[in-house]
Amino acid sequence: MSDRATAFDRMMNPWAYDADGNLTAQARAQEAARTQINSASAPGGGGGGGTGFSADTNALTTAGNNSDQIHARLNTDGRGADEATAKVSTALANWSTGKAAAGAAGTWDQCVAALGGTIGQTTQALRATATNYRQNESAVQHDLGA
């Protein structure tokens, strides 16, 4: 078992564990990649084995585009129950169930909005980071006369 194998992680990422509670092959590969990225001195890691740092700007751009697609879907799919919940809360307005449905809908909308804001910020950060790396790489190549 990995350091990841906490009850919370197993609950949040059930796909990552087999029936015995061990990480699946896919999860182990992702864990290895995560460790490699986080270790500047690891071969192929963030520090390129101690020889420098590199960034895959195409991967950052793709991640930004994927994040943008998730953001767009969240704004539609995340609000899919609004109309039905409004009908329930209106029809049962004098019941605690109706009031609870209205409260749950309000809380849900706040959560969707907060998540949407975070995903939007992540999208912009990924795109800006890719652009910054490209600009800096271009400037370094220019300064070195390459």
N, CA and C atoms as a LAMMPS dump frame, in Angstrom:
ITEM: TIMESTEP
0
ITEM: NUMBER OF ATOMS
438
ITEM: BOX BOUNDS ff ff ff
-5.0000000000000000e+02 5.0000000000000000e+02
-5.0000000000000000e+02 5.0000000000000000e+02
-5.0000000000000000e+02 5.0000000000000000e+02
ITEM: ATOMS id mol type element x y z
1 1 1 N 0.831 -1.186 0
2 1 2 C 0 0 0
3 1 3 C 0.868 1.24 0
4 2 1 N 0.321 2.258 -0.579
5 2 2 C 1.01 3.537 -0.71
6 2 3 C 0.629 4.426 0.465
7 3 1 N 1.324 5.558 0.574
8 3 2 C 0.952 6.553 1.581
9 3 3 C -0.455 7.078 1.327
10 4 1 N -0.893 6.949 0.068
11 4 2 C -2.222 7.417 -0.309
12 4 3 C -3.332 6.626 0.343
13 5 1 N -3.072 5.41 0.721
14 5 2 C -4.116 4.465 1.112
15 5 3 C -4.766 4.816 2.445
16 6 1 N -5.391 5.951 2.504
17 6 2 C -6.158 6.321 3.677
18 6 3 C -7.629 6.021 3.394
19 7 1 N -8.392 5.94 4.43
20 7 2 C -9.82 5.672 4.248
21 7 3 C -10.463 6.775 3.413
22 8 1 N -10.054 8.008 3.639
23 8 2 C -10.62 9.122 2.885
24 8 3 C -10.278 9.001 1.408
25 9 1 N -9.024 8.69 1.117
26 9 2 C -8.618 8.567 -0.283
27 9 3 C -9.354 7.409 -0.95
28 10 1 N -9.531 6.316 -0.252
29 10 2 C -10.269 5.179 -0.834
30 10 3 C -11.721 5.561 -1.101
31 11 1 N -12.293 6.401 -0.229
32 11 2 C -13.67 6.841 -0.425
33 11 3 C -13.769 7.806 -1.615
34 12 1 N -12.818 8.726 -1.731
35 12 2 C -12.866 9.74 -2.775
36 12 3 C -12.403 9.218 -4.133
37 13 1 N -11.573 8.184 -4.135
38 13 2 C -11.003 7.645 -5.378
39 13 3 C -11.178 6.13 -5.439
40 14 1 N -12.409 5.645 -5.414
41 14 2 C -12.603 4.193 -5.385
42 14 3 C -12.016 3.489 -6.6
43 15 1 N -11.921 4.178 -7.736
44 15 2 C -11.334 3.601 -8.94
45 15 3 C -9.872 3.225 -8.741
46 16 1 N -9.204 3.863 -7.777
47 16 2 C -7.77 3.678 -7.597
48 16 3 C -7.42 2.437 -6.774
49 17 1 N -8.421 1.747 -6.242
50 17 2 C -8.158 0.622 -5.351
51 17 3 C -8.879 -0.633 -5.819
52 18 1 N -8.212 -1.775 -5.622
53 18 2 C -8.851 -3.043 -5.949
54 18 3 C -9.661 -3.519 -4.746
55 19 1 N -10.235 -4.703 -4.852
56 19 2 C -11.112 -5.227 -3.797
57 19 3 C -10.366 -5.436 -2.479
58 20 1 N -9.039 -5.625 -2.536
59 20 2 C -8.244 -5.83 -1.325
60 20 3 C -7.742 -4.529 -0.716
61 21 1 N -8.091 -3.388 -1.346
62 21 2 C -7.66 -2.098 -0.826
63 21 3 C -6.292 -1.658 -1.309
64 22 1 N -5.737 -2.373 -2.29
65 22 2 C -4.43 -2.004 -2.849
66 22 3 C -4.622 -1.119 -4.072
67 23 1 N -3.635 -0.26 -4.322
68 23 2 C -3.698 0.595 -5.505
69 23 3 C -3.698 -0.249 -6.769
70 24 1 N -4.527 0.141 -7.741
71 24 2 C -4.55 -0.545 -9.027
72 24 3 C -3.29 -0.172 -9.804
73 25 1 N -3.022 -0.888 -10.898
74 25 2 C -1.842 -0.603 -11.725
75 25 3 C -1.898 0.827 -12.249
76 26 1 N -3.08 1.26 -12.682
77 26 2 C -3.23 2.619 -13.195
78 26 3 C -2.912 3.638 -12.1
79 27 1 N -3.415 3.418 -10.909
80 27 2 C -3.177 4.352 -9.811
81 27 3 C -1.703 4.364 -9.418
82 28 1 N -1.053 3.191 -9.437
83 28 2 C 0.387 3.143 -9.131
84 28 3 C 1.181 3.939 -10.155
85 29 1 N 0.8 3.827 -11.434
86 29 2 C 1.492 4.58 -12.487
87 29 3 C 1.294 6.075 -12.28
88 30 1 N 0.081 6.482 -11.935
89 30 2 C -0.176 7.905 -11.685
90 30 3 C 0.594 8.379 -10.462
91 31 1 N 0.683 7.529 -9.449
92 31 2 C 1.417 7.876 -8.234
93 31 3 C 2.901 8.053 -8.559
94 32 1 N 3.44 7.172 -9.405
95 32 2 C 4.846 7.283 -9.806
96 32 3 C 5.073 8.573 -10.587
97 33 1 N 4.149 8.894 -11.488
98 33 2 C 4.274 10.124 -12.269
99 33 3 C 4.191 11.336 -11.356
100 34 1 N 3.286 11.299 -10.389
101 34 2 C 3.124 12.411 -9.446
102 34 3 C 4.412 12.6 -8.639
103 35 1 N 5 11.495 -8.194
104 35 2 C 6.24 11.566 -7.438
105 35 3 C 7.352 12.134 -8.306
106 36 1 N 7.401 11.697 -9.551
107 36 2 C 8.428 12.163 -10.47
108 36 3 C 8.296 13.666 -10.722
109 37 1 N 7.085 14.122 -10.913
110 37 2 C 6.851 15.543 -11.144
111 37 3 C 7.265 16.358 -9.923
112 38 1 N 6.97 15.836 -8.737
113 38 2 C 7.246 16.583 -7.516
114 38 3 C 8.699 16.511 -7.073
115 39 1 N 9.487 15.651 -7.672
116 39 2 C 10.87 15.485 -7.273
117 39 3 C 11.799 16.094 -8.308
118 40 1 N 12.4 17.216 -7.979
119 40 2 C 13.258 17.915 -8.932
120 40 3 C 14.493 17.107 -9.297
121 41 1 N 14.929 16.21 -8.413
122 41 2 C 16.144 15.458 -8.704
123 41 3 C 15.871 14.096 -9.321
124 42 1 N 14.618 13.717 -9.472
125 42 2 C 14.288 12.416 -10.056
126 42 3 C 14.545 12.427 -11.557
127 43 1 N 15.014 11.307 -12.116
128 43 2 C 15.194 11.253 -13.573
129 43 3 C 13.857 11.523 -14.263
130 44 1 N 13.854 12.503 -15.136
131 44 2 C 12.62 12.851 -15.826
132 44 3 C 11.668 13.667 -14.988
133 45 1 N 12.07 14.001 -13.765
134 45 2 C 11.19 14.758 -12.879
135 45 3 C 11.246 16.242 -13.157
136 46 1 N 10.719 17.004 -12.246
137 46 2 C 10.625 18.438 -12.42
138 46 3 C 11.956 19.108 -12.692
139 47 1 N 13.03 18.532 -12.184
140 47 2 C 14.345 19.115 -12.416
141 47 3 C 15.096 18.437 -13.525
142 48 1 N 14.451 17.511 -14.255
143 48 2 C 15.123 16.84 -15.359
144 48 3 C 16.337 16.052 -14.912
145 49 1 N 16.282 15.435 -13.723
146 49 2 C 17.414 14.666 -13.233
147 49 3 C 18.541 15.564 -12.747
148 50 1 N 18.197 16.759 -12.335
149 50 2 C 19.206 17.682 -11.839
150 50 3 C 19.881 18.481 -12.954
151 51 1 N 19.432 18.321 -14.197
152 51 2 C 20.072 19.011 -15.313
153 51 3 C 19.318 20.257 -15.737
154 52 1 N 18.241 20.585 -15.113
155 52 2 C 17.47 21.763 -15.485
156 52 3 C 15.994 21.505 -15.347
157 53 1 N 15.242 22.468 -15.749
158 53 2 C 13.79 22.376 -15.629
159 53 3 C 13.172 22.493 -17.01
160 54 1 N 12.149 21.706 -17.252
161 54 2 C 11.441 21.822 -18.52
162 54 3 C 9.943 21.773 -18.261
163 55 1 N 9.209 22.362 -19.159
164 55 2 C 7.751 22.372 -19.055
165 55 3 C 7.175 22.042 -20.419
166 56 1 N 6.138 21.241 -20.431
167 56 2 C 5.457 20.889 -21.673
168 56 3 C 4.311 21.872 -21.865
169 57 1 N 4.56 22.913 -22.65
170 57 2 C 3.55 23.957 -22.825
171 57 3 C 2.325 23.437 -23.567
172 58 1 N 2.514 22.459 -24.446
173 58 2 C 1.356 21.876 -25.133
174 58 3 C 0.461 21.145 -24.141
175 59 1 N 1.071 20.454 -23.182
176 59 2 C 0.284 19.759 -22.156
177 59 3 C -0.459 20.769 -21.287
178 60 1 N 0.205 21.883 -20.96
179 60 2 C -0.463 22.919 -20.17
180 60 3 C -1.644 23.517 -20.933
181 61 1 N -1.444 23.762 -22.23
182 61 2 C -2.515 24.314 -23.062
183 61 3 C -3.672 23.326 -23.157
184 62 1 N -3.355 22.049 -23.367
185 62 2 C -4.394 21.015 -23.446
186 62 3 C -5.152 20.926 -22.126
187 63 1 N -4.424 20.972 -21.02
188 63 2 C -5.078 20.933 -19.706
189 63 3 C -5.987 22.147 -19.524
190 64 1 N -5.55 23.309 -19.985
191 64 2 C -6.383 24.514 -19.911
192 64 3 C -7.646 24.37 -20.738
193 65 1 N -7.502 23.799 -21.948
194 65 2 C -8.671 23.581 -22.801
195 65 3 C -9.631 22.58 -22.17
196 66 1 N -9.077 21.514 -21.593
197 66 2 C -9.927 20.518 -20.916
198 66 3 C -10.638 21.142 -19.722
199 67 1 N -9.922 21.961 -18.979
200 67 2 C -10.514 22.646 -17.834
201 67 3 C -11.646 23.567 -18.28
202 68 1 N -11.45 24.227 -19.409
203 68 2 C -12.485 25.109 -19.955
204 68 3 C -13.732 24.32 -20.342
205 69 1 N -13.546 23.137 -20.91
206 69 2 C -14.681 22.284 -21.273
207 69 3 C -15.434 21.821 -20.027
208 70 1 N -14.69 21.474 -18.989
209 70 2 C -15.326 21.072 -17.728
210 70 3 C -16.123 22.248 -17.164
211 71 1 N -15.542 23.425 -17.234
212 71 2 C -16.213 24.632 -16.736
213 71 3 C -17.525 24.865 -17.483
214 72 1 N -17.493 24.721 -18.804
215 72 2 C -18.708 24.919 -19.602
216 72 3 C -19.769 23.881 -19.246
217 73 1 N -19.356 22.633 -19.083
218 73 2 C -20.317 21.586 -18.727
219 73 3 C -20.876 21.794 -17.325
220 74 1 N -20.041 22.268 -16.422
221 74 2 C -20.5 22.499 -15.049
222 74 3 C -21.638 23.503 -15.031
223 75 1 N -21.528 24.538 -15.84
224 75 2 C -22.563 25.571 -15.866
225 75 3 C -23.887 25.055 -16.407
226 76 1 N -23.875 24.014 -17.23
227 76 2 C -25.133 23.45 -17.724
228 76 3 C -25.529 22.217 -16.909
229 77 1 N -24.641 21.238 -16.836
230 77 2 C -24.959 19.994 -16.128
231 77 3 C -25.149 20.209 -14.63
232 78 1 N -24.406 21.14 -14.069
233 78 2 C -24.49 21.4 -12.633
234 78 3 C -25.794 22.054 -12.216
235 79 1 N -26.523 22.544 -13.173
236 79 2 C -27.801 23.206 -12.865
237 79 3 C -28.998 22.434 -13.412
238 80 1 N -28.75 21.187 -13.786
239 80 2 C -29.786 20.368 -14.403
240 80 3 C -30.997 20.092 -13.532
241 81 1 N -30.84 20.114 -12.234
242 81 2 C -31.953 19.799 -11.337
243 81 3 C -32.677 21.042 -10.83
244 82 1 N -32.25 22.219 -11.264
245 82 2 C -32.837 23.458 -10.738
246 82 3 C -34.347 23.538 -10.95
247 83 1 N -34.798 23.256 -12.165
248 83 2 C -36.226 23.381 -12.473
249 83 3 C -37.059 22.388 -11.669
250 84 1 N -36.612 21.133 -11.616
251 84 2 C -37.355 20.116 -10.868
252 84 3 C -37.365 20.437 -9.373
253 85 1 N -36.239 20.899 -8.856
254 85 2 C -36.17 21.237 -7.439
255 85 3 C -37.071 22.425 -7.119
256 86 1 N -37.132 23.387 -8.011
257 86 2 C -38.019 24.542 -7.81
258 86 3 C -39.474 24.087 -7.764
259 87 1 N -39.849 23.145 -8.632
260 87 2 C -41.223 22.624 -8.619
261 87 3 C -41.529 21.93 -7.3
262 88 1 N -40.574 21.128 -6.817
263 88 2 C -40.782 20.419 -5.55
264 88 3 C -40.91 21.419 -4.41
265 89 1 N -40.015 22.387 -4.354
266 89 2 C -40.056 23.329 -3.235
267 89 3 C -41.307 24.203 -3.278
268 90 1 N -41.811 24.504 -4.481
269 90 2 C -43.045 25.29 -4.599
270 90 3 C -44.254 24.433 -4.22
271 91 1 N -44.284 23.206 -4.743
272 91 2 C -45.428 22.321 -4.475
273 91 3 C -45.517 21.936 -3
274 92 1 N -44.37 21.854 -2.354
275 92 2 C -44.358 21.435 -0.948
276 92 3 C -43.907 22.582 -0.029
277 93 1 N -44.247 23.8 -0.421
278 93 2 C -43.773 24.989 0.304
279 93 3 C -44.165 24.991 1.772
280 94 1 N -45.299 24.423 2.102
281 94 2 C -45.764 24.417 3.49
282 94 3 C -45.256 23.218 4.271
283 95 1 N -44.437 22.418 3.663
284 95 2 C -43.882 21.23 4.305
285 95 3 C -42.388 21.444 4.532
286 96 1 N -41.86 20.758 5.496
287 96 2 C -40.416 20.883 5.739
288 96 3 C -39.61 20.345 4.553
289 97 1 N -40.192 19.387 3.825
290 97 2 C -39.512 18.842 2.647
291 97 3 C -39.314 19.922 1.587
292 98 1 N -40.338 20.743 1.368
293 98 2 C -40.231 21.826 0.387
294 98 3 C -39.195 22.849 0.785
295 99 1 N -39.195 23.204 2.067
296 99 2 C -38.206 24.16 2.562
297 99 3 C -36.796 23.578 2.476
298 100 1 N -36.679 22.293 2.775
299 100 2 C -35.368 21.638 2.698
300 100 3 C -34.881 21.569 1.249
301 101 1 N -35.809 21.301 0.326
302 101 2 C -35.44 21.25 -1.096
303 101 3 C -34.958 22.621 -1.562
304 102 1 N -35.635 23.673 -1.138
305 102 2 C -35.217 25.03 -1.515
306 102 3 C -33.854 25.35 -0.922
307 103 1 N -33.647 24.974 0.328
308 103 2 C -32.353 25.209 0.973
309 103 3 C -31.235 24.421 0.302
310 104 1 N -31.531 23.164 -0.029
311 104 2 C -30.531 22.331 -0.703
312 104 3 C -30.194 22.898 -2.074
313 105 1 N -31.202 23.384 -2.788
314 105 2 C -30.966 23.971 -4.112
315 105 3 C -30.096 25.21 -4
316 106 1 N -30.352 26.027 -2.999
317 106 2 C -29.538 27.228 -2.794
318 106 3 C -28.092 26.877 -2.466
319 107 1 N -27.92 25.913 -1.586
320 107 2 C -26.567 25.465 -1.235
321 107 3 C -25.866 24.872 -2.446
322 108 1 N -26.587 24.057 -3.206
323 108 2 C -26.031 23.446 -4.417
324 108 3 C -25.577 24.532 -5.404
325 109 1 N -26.417 25.528 -5.623
326 109 2 C -26.064 26.608 -6.55
327 109 3 C -24.821 27.357 -6.086
328 110 1 N -24.7 27.566 -4.776
329 110 2 C -23.503 28.229 -4.246
330 110 3 C -22.26 27.369 -4.486
331 111 1 N -22.406 26.071 -4.281
332 111 2 C -21.272 25.155 -4.498
333 111 3 C -20.881 25.112 -5.973
334 112 1 N -21.863 25.049 -6.86
335 112 2 C -21.581 25.036 -8.298
336 112 3 C -20.888 26.34 -8.699
337 113 1 N -21.365 27.46 -8.172
338 113 2 C -20.752 28.749 -8.489
339 113 3 C -19.317 28.812 -7.981
340 114 1 N -19.075 28.336 -6.769
341 114 2 C -17.72 28.353 -6.209
342 114 3 C -16.798 27.439 -7.009
343 115 1 N -17.277 26.256 -7.34
344 115 2 C -16.484 25.323 -8.131
345 115 3 C -16.212 25.898 -9.512
346 116 1 N -17.217 26.521 -10.094
347 116 2 C -17.047 27.158 -11.399
348 116 3 C -15.985 28.25 -11.349
349 117 1 N -15.989 29.028 -10.29
350 117 2 C -14.973 30.064 -10.132
351 117 3 C -13.576 29.474 -10.026
352 118 1 N -13.452 28.406 -9.259
353 118 2 C -12.153 27.748 -9.103
354 118 3 C -11.678 27.147 -10.423
355 119 1 N -12.581 26.487 -11.128
356 119 2 C -12.203 25.895 -12.416
357 119 3 C -11.846 26.988 -13.414
358 120 1 N -12.586 28.078 -13.418
359 120 2 C -12.268 29.199 -14.301
360 120 3 C -10.886 29.775 -14.006
361 121 1 N -10.563 29.929 -12.733
362 121 2 C -9.242 30.424 -12.348
363 121 3 C -8.152 29.435 -12.756
364 122 1 N -8.425 28.152 -12.586
365 122 2 C -7.459 27.12 -12.982
366 122 3 C -7.22 27.16 -14.479
367 123 1 N -8.296 27.308 -15.252
368 123 2 C -8.176 27.404 -16.712
369 123 3 C -7.27 28.554 -17.099
370 124 1 N -7.534 29.723 -16.522
371 124 2 C -6.736 30.903 -16.85
372 124 3 C -5.288 30.73 -16.408
373 125 1 N -5.079 30.126 -15.255
374 125 2 C -3.714 29.919 -14.754
375 125 3 C -2.931 28.965 -15.657
376 126 1 N -3.581 27.898 -16.106
377 126 2 C -2.907 26.959 -17.005
378 126 3 C -2.517 27.635 -18.312
379 127 1 N -3.437 28.388 -18.861
380 127 2 C -3.153 29.084 -20.127
381 127 3 C -2.07 30.147 -19.941
382 128 1 N -2.154 30.901 -18.869
383 128 2 C -1.152 31.941 -18.619
384 128 3 C 0.223 31.317 -18.381
385 129 1 N 0.269 30.199 -17.668
386 129 2 C 1.536 29.53 -17.415
387 129 3 C 2.152 29.042 -18.717
388 130 1 N 1.357 28.449 -19.584
389 130 2 C 1.862 27.993 -20.886
390 130 3 C 2.403 29.173 -21.686
391 131 1 N 1.661 30.268 -21.708
392 131 2 C 2.096 31.463 -22.438
393 131 3 C 3.389 32.011 -21.851
394 132 1 N 3.469 32.07 -20.525
395 132 2 C 4.674 32.586 -19.868
396 132 3 C 5.892 31.721 -20.186
397 133 1 N 5.72 30.407 -20.142
398 133 2 C 6.842 29.521 -20.476
399 133 3 C 7.288 29.744 -21.921
400 134 1 N 6.323 29.842 -22.836
401 134 2 C 6.678 30.069 -24.243
402 134 3 C 7.429 31.394 -24.409
403 135 1 N 6.917 32.441 -23.789
404 135 2 C 7.56 33.756 -23.909
405 135 3 C 8.955 33.749 -23.299
406 136 1 N 9.096 33.129 -22.131
407 136 2 C 10.403 33.079 -21.483
408 136 3 C 11.395 32.248 -22.292
409 137 1 N 10.941 31.137 -22.824
410 137 2 C 11.819 30.299 -23.64
411 137 3 C 12.273 31.067 -24.889
412 138 1 N 11.355 31.777 -25.486
413 138 2 C 11.687 32.577 -26.66
414 138 3 C 12.692 33.666 -26.292
415 139 1 N 12.49 34.325 -25.168
416 139 2 C 13.396 35.382 -24.721
417 139 3 C 14.781 34.817 -24.421
418 140 1 N 14.838 33.662 -23.794
419 140 2 C 16.144 33.039 -23.478
420 140 3 C 16.865 32.675 -24.776
421 141 1 N 16.149 32.077 -25.711
422 141 2 C 16.764 31.712 -26.995
423 141 3 C 17.253 32.965 -27.725
424 142 1 N 16.473 34.037 -27.668
425 142 2 C 16.879 35.296 -28.305
426 142 3 C 18.141 35.846 -27.649
427 143 1 N 18.13 35.851 -26.298
428 143 2 C 19.279 36.4 -25.563
429 143 3 C 20.546 35.582 -25.786
430 144 1 N 20.385 34.27 -25.993
431 144 2 C 21.549 33.42 -26.229
432 144 3 C 21.954 33.394 -27.702
433 145 1 N 21.185 34.09 -28.537
434 145 2 C 21.493 34.148 -29.957
435 145 3 C 21.196 32.862 -30.695
436 146 1 N 20.294 32.087 -30.135
437 146 2 C 19.963 30.787 -30.76
438 146 3 C 18.934 30.944 -31.852
